[in-house]
Amino acid sequence: MTTPKEPPPDGPEPVPSGPDPVPRDPQPAQPSPDPAPPADPEPGSRPTPEPPD
C-alpha cells in the first residue's frame, strides 16, 4: 500500500491535506448548533417585562 502512494507525486500531496480539512469541518459544525438553542430562551425572557408595562 505504501509503494503505490510513493510513485504518484500528485497523490501524496492531496492525501495529507485531505484528512486535515475533514476533521476541521465537523468540529465547527458542532459548536454552531450549540449557541443556537441558548438564543431561544433569551428572547423568551425579554418579552416578559413587556406585559407589565
N, C-alpha and C positions, 0 to 999 in steps of 0.2 A: 504493500500500500504506500510505503514511503518512496519507492522508486518512481511510480507514475507521477507523483507530485513534483519530483525534482526536475524531470525533463521539461515540462511546460513552465517557462519563466513567467508568463502571464497568470497562470493558475495559482501559484503560491502567493502572489501579491494580493489578489482579491480575497483569497481564503482567510487570511488573518484579519483583514479589515471587515469581512462579513460578520464573523462571530462577535466582534466588538460592538457594532451598532445594534445588533439584535437584542442583547441583554439591556442595552440602554433605553430602547424604545418601550419595553414593557414596564420598566421602572417608573418613568414619568407618567405613564398612563394610570398607574395605581393611585398615586397621590392626588391626581386631578379629581377623581370621583369623591375622594375623602372630603375635601374642602367644600364640595357642592352641598352635601347634606347639612352641614352646620349653618349654611347661609339661610336655609329654610326656617329654622327655629328663630333666628334673629329677627327677621321681618315680622314674624308672628307675634313677638312680644312688643314690638313697636306700636302696632295698631291698638293695643290695649289702652294706652293713655289717651287715645283719640275719643273714645266713647264718653269718658268723664267730662271732657270739655263741652 
